[in-house]
Amino acid sequence: MPSPVTGGGVILACAPKGSPVYAFKAGGSGLLTDDALAWKSQERSPVTSDVSTPAFYDGDFFIMKEERVASLSRVEPATGRVKWTAELPGRRKYEASPSAADGKVYIMNFGGEVTVIDAARGEVLGTVAMGEEGDDATRSTIPIAHGRLFIRTNGKLYAVGRP
């Protein structure tokens, strides 16, 4: 399900269900050989994504792993080196793609809880409940535009930002 994403001279493609992430060198054409592969994540690595599309921000990829315990990893494009991995809080499932701006990464779980992570350090800065009671399938990615976060829960749309 994740869409390919580009950044740092590579094209990232995520295989489903805990399978590896593949980083191809940008600029290739036609039938590509193994030489086109910049790197591939290892089995049982925090670098995998089943549903969400990774974000490219501040020179790195932010890849969310949705398995048993959800986590977010900051990954160097050229090598696949993991700079940090942060466990996402709560017991609700995460499938929304991460969004990033202003030195932070934003991600929402099925219950409409938005988690904010420091992009540089991987520290969870906080979680804010935006969903209504009973929300259990909120999957929307948080778009960022004009200095605002647009947060859509099952029943509401919020624009969050400074006046």
C-alpha positions in Angstrom: 0.0 0.0 0.0 2.7 2.6 0.7 3.4 4.9 -2.3 7.0 5.2 -3.4 8.7 8.4 -2.1 11.8 10.2 -3.3 14.5 12.2 -1.5 18.3 12.4 -1.0 19.0 10.9 -4.4 17.0 7.7 -3.9 13.5 6.3 -4.6 12.1 4.4 -1.6 9.7 1.5 -2.2 8.2 -0.4 0.8 7.3 -4.1 0.4 4.2 -5.1 2.4 3.7 -6.9 5.8 7.1 -6.4 7.5 9.1 -7.0 4.3 12.2 -4.9 3.5 12.3 -1.4 2.3 14.2 -0.9 -1.0 16.1 2.3 -1.9 16.9 2.6 -5.6 19.4 5.2 -6.9 17.5 7.9 -8.7 18.0 8.5 -12.4 17.8 4.9 -13.7 15.8 3.9 -16.7 14.6 0.8 -18.4 15.2 -2.6 -16.8 17.3 -2.0 -13.7 20.0 -4.4 -12.4 21.1 -5.0 -8.8 23.5 -2.0 -9.3 20.5 0.3 -9.1 19.8 -0.7 -5.5 21.4 1.8 -3.0 20.3 -0.4 0.0 17.7 -2.7 1.3 16.6 -3.0 5.0 17.1 -6.3 6.8 14.5 -8.7 8.1 13.1 -7.8 11.5 14.4 -4.3 11.1 12.5 -1.2 12.3 12.7 0.0 8.7 9.6 -1.5 7.2 6.1 -0.2 6.4 2.9 -2.0 5.5 0.4 0.8 5.0 1.8 4.2 5.6 4.0 6.1 3.1 7.3 7.4 4.5 7.9 11.1 4.8 11.0 12.8 3.4 12.0 15.8 5.6 15.1 17.6 6.6 17.3 15.4 4.4 16.0 12.0 5.8 13.2 9.5 5.5 10.7 9.0 8.4 9.4 5.4 8.2 6.6 4.1 10.4 6.5 0.4 11.3 2.9 -0.6 12.0 3.5 -4.1 13.5 2.7 -5.1 17.1 4.3 -2.1 18.7 4.2 0.9 16.3 7.5 2.9 15.9 8.9 5.6 13.7 12.5 5.6 12.5 14.6 8.4 11.0 16.6 6.9 8.1 19.5 8.2 6.1 18.7 8.1 2.4 22.2 7.2 1.0 22.9 4.2 3.3 19.7 3.2 5.1 21.4 3.9 8.5 18.8 4.3 11.2 19.5 7.6 13.2 16.8 6.9 15.8 13.7 4.8 16.4 10.9 6.0 18.6 8.1 3.8 20.0 4.7 5.4 19.4 2.5 5.7 22.5 -0.8 4.1 23.1 -2.4 0.9 22.2 -4.3 2.1 19.2 -3.2 1.0 15.7 -1.4 3.5 13.5 -1.8 3.5 9.7 -1.7 7.1 8.7 1.4 8.4 7.0 3.7 10.7 9.0 3.9 14.4 8.1 6.7 16.7 9.1 7.3 20.5 9.5 8.8 22.9 11.9 11.2 20.3 13.3 8.5 17.9 14.2 6.8 14.8 12.9 3.1 14.4 13.3 1.2 11.1 13.1 -2.4 10.1 14.1 -3.6 6.7 15.3 -7.0 5.0 14.8 -8.5 6.7 17.9 -7.7 10.2 16.5 -4.8 10.8 18.9 -2.1 12.9 17.3 1.5 12.2 18.4 4.2 14.9 18.0 7.8 13.7 17.7 11.0 15.9 17.7 12.4 15.2 14.2 16.0 15.7 15.3 16.1 13.6 18.4 13.2 11.1 18.1 11.7 12.2 21.4 7.9 12.0 21.8 6.9 15.6 22.7 3.3 14.8 23.4 0.0 13.2 22.3 -3.2 15.1 21.9 -6.7 13.5 21.7 -8.4 15.0 18.7 -10.9 12.2 18.0 -14.3 11.7 19.5 -15.4 8.9 21.8 -15.8 5.7 19.8 -13.4 6.6 17.0 -11.6 3.4 16.1 -10.7 3.7 12.4 -9.2 7.2 11.9 -6.5 6.7 9.2 -6.0 10.2 7.8 -2.6 11.7 7.2 -2.2 15.2 8.6 -1.7 17.6 5.7 0.3 20.7 6.4 -0.2 24.0 4.6 -0.1 27.8 5.2 1.3 27.3 8.7 -1.5 25.0 9.8 -2.1 21.3 10.5 -5.3 19.9 9.0 -6.5 17.1 11.3 -9.4 15.0 10.1 -11.0 12.6 12.6 -14.0 10.4 11.8 -16.4 13.3 12.3 -14.5 16.6 12.4 -11.9 18.7 10.6 -9.5 20.9 12.6 -7.1 23.6 11.4 -4.4 23.9 14.0 -1.9 26.8 13.9 -1.1 30.2 15.1 -3.5 33.1 14.2 
